[in-house]
């Protein structure tokens, strides 16, 4: 009995100490202690969240995969009901919000704002009540390698903080160009987090470069026409106006991201088109409402962080107030896409239909440079203005494709299959060899960038020719139905003409090179015999020689043209290993 009393005493003592430690734990951030001039290191950020998770049951801290730095990617989860289980997050009927910070670690505003925000929520009863129906998920620092590469100089145009991370990751990739191609371990870990959460709303925190103006913060919502249908209309007519109005009530003016280069904002600008290589372009593929926050590089760091904080709160409020609508729109998105039977893959800015709004800028002029013998752009802050500008935020479709029922990919293309698996794309494996009537695509034309871009020589302006053929498939090949949640991802990656297709990112470049050829002196006799037996092809050759003077002067080109008409020409040349079932 005495022994039990002693144990009970120690238990109560420990509990008392734990409660005392909870009450006394100091969660003042470096940002606050430095009066808004500094941001913490990577290890300090993770330690902060570990302490929060150990102190408050509403906070959970998870590790996902591995990044190129060798460190895992962390996810902090707030749930008013207490500790979350990783595998149950996406099943929650609450609002699921995912925030990404430090994709460019020099742009650290969101890192500090998120630390403050999560602490304030768990320590404030009114905030906990406001977000009791929200599961808030935060990636503390996405680009860990860049965060570890800390310095004070690489953000030459930026006003604070004193030290920060570098834009490139451990392998010098810009992670905000890697969401589709997934060259990095970071992108694979992010995809795992994204599909674990399946967020209703996604926020990616950044700092802008470019023009100067009066605003300290701008928004970059995913392009509403690209999001499309009821989702796009809701974003443009409900979500964006609410956010702007909410911040205005807080005394924070905000403008759409100023997409101006080598010009001045008073001439107007086009909305940024976030293709799937970018974070919000990627999250859109799974019908998530996405936006980037872009604070202004020249404004004080303290102001930028505080306004990022308030913007996130406003987005939380909108999500809470519109929860049922958001979930219903996302639920019906796939069937809405399939019902249209076609899918747009290219857009252009509608220059005939701009939106107009009052923009607060500074007069910009070109003056003589004191450094070079040329002119330089100068924004005169003594001459602020507010004027109506054109904002070209409407886009029209320039190319669309017919949505097939399924795609088939031969099993040898394992890099493609791995990315489909990483992104939760459902498929089935053919159990037997079979011949199917499918649409095949041959690459007709494409351009390629002259300099490497994020580790690739990116293709663009790609066009294909389509034919219907009987193709032999073998056991183990992959059949990918389009009627699934990842339909947009499937279409944007497997349609070669799409901006960020796997073809354009060089995944199918081996099909562009012929593996077999001919020796002219041998093939001359074969060609002669072939033309004799195929007079229609011979007639086409004669017409082409008469019509094309360059071709007429090039016997080798003529012989090559004949070769391509013969059975000797390899069928795999320029043929995409992506087949369509309608």
DANORFEN-V156213 format. One record per backbone hydrogen bond with DSSP energy under -0.5 kcal/mol. NH is the residue of the N-H (numbers start at 1). CO is the residue of the C=O. If there is no record, write none. Layout:
BEGIN
nh:NH co:CO
nh:NH co:CO
END
This chain:
BEGIN
nh:5 co:1
nh:6 co:2
nh:7 co:3
nh:8 co:4
nh:9 co:5
nh:10 co:6
nh:11 co:7
nh:12 co:8
nh:13 co:9
nh:14 co:10
nh:15 co:11
nh:16 co:12
nh:17 co:13
nh:18 co:14
nh:19 co:15
nh:20 co:16
nh:21 co:17
nh:22 co:18
nh:23 co:19
nh:24 co:20
nh:25 co:21
nh:27 co:25
nh:33 co:29
nh:34 co:30
nh:35 co:32
nh:36 co:31
nh:45 co:41
nh:46 co:42
nh:47 co:43
nh:48 co:44
nh:49 co:45
nh:50 co:46
nh:51 co:47
nh:52 co:48
nh:53 co:49
nh:54 co:50
nh:55 co:51
nh:56 co:52
nh:59 co:56
nh:60 co:77
nh:62 co:75
nh:64 co:73
nh:67 co:71
nh:70 co:67
nh:73 co:64
nh:75 co:62
nh:76 co:138
nh:77 co:60
nh:78 co:136
nh:79 co:58
nh:79 co:77
nh:82 co:79
nh:88 co:85
nh:89 co:85
nh:89 co:86
nh:90 co:196
nh:91 co:88
nh:92 co:88
nh:92 co:89
nh:95 co:133
nh:97 co:95
nh:97 co:135
nh:98 co:201
nh:99 co:137
nh:100 co:203
nh:101 co:139
nh:102 co:107
nh:105 co:102
nh:105 co:166
nh:107 co:104
nh:108 co:106
nh:111 co:108
nh:112 co:108
nh:113 co:109
nh:114 co:110
nh:115 co:111
nh:116 co:112
nh:117 co:113
nh:118 co:114
nh:119 co:115
nh:120 co:116
nh:121 co:117
nh:122 co:118
nh:123 co:119
nh:124 co:120
nh:124 co:121
nh:128 co:124
nh:129 co:125
nh:130 co:126
nh:131 co:127
nh:132 co:129
nh:134 co:131
nh:135 co:95
nh:136 co:78
nh:136 co:134
nh:137 co:97
nh:137 co:135
nh:138 co:76
nh:139 co:99
nh:140 co:138
nh:142 co:101
nh:143 co:102
nh:144 co:142
nh:147 co:143
nh:148 co:144
nh:149 co:145
nh:150 co:148
nh:151 co:164
nh:156 co:154
nh:158 co:155
nh:159 co:297
nh:160 co:158
nh:161 co:37
nh:162 co:37
nh:164 co:151
nh:165 co:105
nh:166 co:146
nh:169 co:173
nh:172 co:169
nh:175 co:173
nh:177 co:174
nh:178 co:175
nh:179 co:277
nh:182 co:178
nh:188 co:184
nh:189 co:185
nh:190 co:186
nh:191 co:187
nh:192 co:188
nh:193 co:189
nh:194 co:190
nh:195 co:191
nh:196 co:192
nh:197 co:193
nh:198 co:194
nh:200 co:96
nh:201 co:96
nh:202 co:289
nh:203 co:98
nh:204 co:291
nh:205 co:100
nh:205 co:203
nh:206 co:293
nh:208 co:295
nh:214 co:360
nh:215 co:360
nh:218 co:294
nh:219 co:255
nh:220 co:292
nh:222 co:290
nh:227 co:223
nh:228 co:224
nh:231 co:228
nh:232 co:228
nh:233 co:229
nh:234 co:230
nh:235 co:231
nh:236 co:232
nh:237 co:233
nh:238 co:234
nh:239 co:234
nh:240 co:235
nh:242 co:238
nh:243 co:239
nh:244 co:240
nh:245 co:241
nh:246 co:242
nh:247 co:243
nh:248 co:244
nh:249 co:245
nh:250 co:246
nh:251 co:248
nh:252 co:247
nh:253 co:251
nh:255 co:217
nh:257 co:219
nh:259 co:257
nh:260 co:258
nh:267 co:264
nh:268 co:265
nh:269 co:390
nh:270 co:259
nh:271 co:392
nh:274 co:272
nh:275 co:273
nh:278 co:275
nh:282 co:278
nh:283 co:279
nh:284 co:280
nh:285 co:281
nh:285 co:282
nh:286 co:283
nh:287 co:284
nh:288 co:283
nh:289 co:200
nh:290 co:288
nh:291 co:202
nh:292 co:220
nh:293 co:204
nh:294 co:218
nh:294 co:292
nh:295 co:206
nh:295 co:293
nh:296 co:216
nh:297 co:208
nh:299 co:296
nh:304 co:300
nh:305 co:301
nh:306 co:302
nh:307 co:303
nh:308 co:304
nh:309 co:305
nh:310 co:306
nh:311 co:307
nh:312 co:308
nh:313 co:309
nh:314 co:310
nh:315 co:311
nh:316 co:312
nh:317 co:313
nh:318 co:314
nh:319 co:315
nh:320 co:316
nh:321 co:317
nh:322 co:318
nh:323 co:320
nh:326 co:322
nh:327 co:323
nh:328 co:324
nh:329 co:325
nh:330 co:326
nh:331 co:327
nh:332 co:328
nh:333 co:329
nh:333 co:330
nh:336 co:332
nh:337 co:333
nh:338 co:334
nh:339 co:335
nh:340 co:336
nh:340 co:337
nh:341 co:337
nh:341 co:338
nh:343 co:401
nh:345 co:399
nh:346 co:399
nh:348 co:396
nh:350 co:394
nh:351 co:349
nh:353 co:350
nh:355 co:391
nh:357 co:389
nh:359 co:357
nh:359 co:387
nh:361 co:359
nh:361 co:385
nh:362 co:212
nh:363 co:380
nh:363 co:383
nh:365 co:378
nh:367 co:365
nh:367 co:376
nh:369 co:374
nh:376 co:367
nh:378 co:365
nh:380 co:363
nh:380 co:378
nh:381 co:379
nh:383 co:380
nh:385 co:361
nh:387 co:359
nh:389 co:357
nh:391 co:355
nh:392 co:269
nh:392 co:390
nh:393 co:391
nh:396 co:348
nh:398 co:346
nh:399 co:346
nh:401 co:343
nh:403 co:341
nh:404 co:402
nh:405 co:581
nh:406 co:581
nh:407 co:480
nh:408 co:579
nh:409 co:478
nh:410 co:577
nh:413 co:410
nh:414 co:412
nh:416 co:413
nh:417 co:413
nh:418 co:414
nh:419 co:415
nh:420 co:416
nh:421 co:417
nh:422 co:418
nh:423 co:419
nh:424 co:421
nh:425 co:420
nh:426 co:424
nh:428 co:479
nh:430 co:477
nh:434 co:473
nh:436 co:471
nh:438 co:436
nh:438 co:469
nh:439 co:580
nh:440 co:467
nh:442 co:465
nh:443 co:574
nh:444 co:463
nh:445 co:463
nh:447 co:460
nh:449 co:458
nh:453 co:456
nh:456 co:453
nh:458 co:456
nh:459 co:504
nh:460 co:447
nh:463 co:445
nh:465 co:442
nh:467 co:440
nh:469 co:438
nh:469 co:467
nh:471 co:436
nh:471 co:469
nh:473 co:434
nh:473 co:471
nh:476 co:430
nh:477 co:474
nh:478 co:409
nh:479 co:428
nh:480 co:407
nh:480 co:478
nh:481 co:479
nh:482 co:405
nh:483 co:405
nh:484 co:482
nh:487 co:484
nh:488 co:285
nh:489 co:285
nh:490 co:486
nh:491 co:487
nh:492 co:488
nh:493 co:489
nh:494 co:490
nh:495 co:491
nh:496 co:494
nh:498 co:495
nh:499 co:345
nh:501 co:498
nh:502 co:493
nh:503 co:493
nh:505 co:501
nh:506 co:503
nh:507 co:502
nh:509 co:506
nh:511 co:508
nh:512 co:509
nh:513 co:510
nh:520 co:518
nh:522 co:519
nh:523 co:519
nh:524 co:520
nh:525 co:522
nh:526 co:522
nh:527 co:523
nh:528 co:524
nh:529 co:525
nh:530 co:526
nh:531 co:527
nh:532 co:528
nh:533 co:529
nh:534 co:530
nh:538 co:534
nh:539 co:535
nh:540 co:536
nh:541 co:537
nh:542 co:538
nh:543 co:539
nh:544 co:540
nh:545 co:541
nh:546 co:542
nh:547 co:543
nh:548 co:544
nh:549 co:547
nh:552 co:548
nh:553 co:549
nh:554 co:551
nh:555 co:553
nh:558 co:554
nh:559 co:555
nh:560 co:556
nh:561 co:557
nh:562 co:558
nh:563 co:559
nh:564 co:560
nh:565 co:561
nh:565 co:562
nh:566 co:562
nh:566 co:563
nh:569 co:563
nh:569 co:566
nh:573 co:570
nh:574 co:511
nh:575 co:572
nh:576 co:441
nh:576 co:574
nh:578 co:576
nh:579 co:408
nh:580 co:439
nh:581 co:406
nh:582 co:580
END
